[in-house]
């Protein structure tokens, strides 16, 4: 009862601005008005119900969610954009359990051999294939493992990685320097290991060691929230095929210093030297041969499923260009006896995709460019459904002008990282990634003049929770496609069984979805495409 009263009291704060809406075309104005808190609540309750069992990728309940989304796309008049005339884009995943007894990291230096201990000295990196593999070869220190021509930096220059094992630093040069060529103290996509690893594999390396910082300072590859893996063991997920298909381990700085001992260098001294000079310092580590073996058991092939619906554009000159509106529908499922409902993460973003599709239909809005609505699967595994999409796009990527991604848009940010309380963020939404996309930022700001959400661009300056690389828009960024993430940020219920539909702020969600809708309309009708700015 107290929660209901608080929503009623706050209602005037969230009322759609009639004066501002009068500037919109009639069809757009009608469409915006169809996006309402009462309408939003229905799909939220359905998707995050106990019976949906957390919508795990490949689960029966995940299939129900995908079918529900497809049926809503059909009701909105969207054309099927998936496989064989359906709304579904299917892809294979492999689940497996790490065989810790037979997963090996061993070094030979001269006549001396040493074996390292898994989960103490090294760990199995989260985003590698589930194909067992072994690598034996000499060690190369590869700096940060980055080739970034637009920033005049290349750790790969003059290095032959074929048959060798690369060892790299986390993140990127001069990341704490506001004057760094790598966009100052903000991490570019080059900083993230899931981008680095595949570039290093393609360059011929037999294996990869990633040196963990002693004092990380910021989240990098996984969420900083709790995870059901701490409640009950979970298998490892990977795309079927060759992606990240070689042994990849994270190692401690102490292990890395062990391997570098003969050179007279340390992880700290090498990092300081590269950051000071802005010059790569890659070299073969003399006399060091490594053995890496990743062992897996109980491999099982399951099917992931993206859901895609198309609204064709009306302008003959622009209809071949496409705006993506996306959100992931999967969550973590069940661990032990706990259901991870995933209301905010990410029934909220999925509902946003559905409501925007309905708004186009109900308002009879006819965009000049084509709109592709995508509900991604396997984001929690992580981001495997969207990676599959960018490798197998239904619209050529060169014709994709932007991705508007929604992930967690239903709560108020409350996190120690930013030292803010939920009360301070009642009308806020974080806009992530527009440091690459100033044109897109201007369109969002212009669209918000009608809606009145407080736009928070703080992650354009620093991104300690790594939001830029933690959701599906990331893969569009590495292909130089303008993209943005709309998110209301972390909160104490994130990745817990308490992320339930009754804790969502539906009036706030209403405004954010209206904002994304108007942004998509303005993007679709703009004479100019937004530019991606490295």
Secondary structure, DSSP 8 states (H G I E B T S, - for coil): -HHHHHHHHHHHHH---HHHHTTS-HHHHHHHHH--HHHHHHHHHHHTSGGGGGGBTTSHHHHHHHHHHHHHHHHTT-EE-SGGGSSEEEEEEEEEEE-TTT-EEEEEETTEEEE--BTTTEEE-TTS-SS-EEEEEEEEE-TT--EEGGGTEETTTT---TT-EEEEESS-TTTT-TT-TTTTTS--GGG-HHHHHHHHHHTT-SEEEEE--SS--S--SS-SS--GGGTS---EEEESSSTT-SEEEEE-HHHHHHHHGGGT--HHHHHHHHHHH-----EEEEEEEEEEEE-EEEEEEEEEEEEEEEE--S-TTTTTSEEEEEEE--B-EEETTEEE--IIIIIHHHHHHHHHHHHHHHTT---SSEEEEEEES-GGGTSHHHHHHHHS-SS-GGGEEEEEEE-S-SS---BTTTTB-GGGGTTEEEEESTTS-HHHHHHHHHHHHHH--EEE-GGGT--TT-GGGSSTTHHHHTTT--EEEEE----TTTTSTT--GGG--HHHHHHHHHHHHHHHHHHHH-SS------
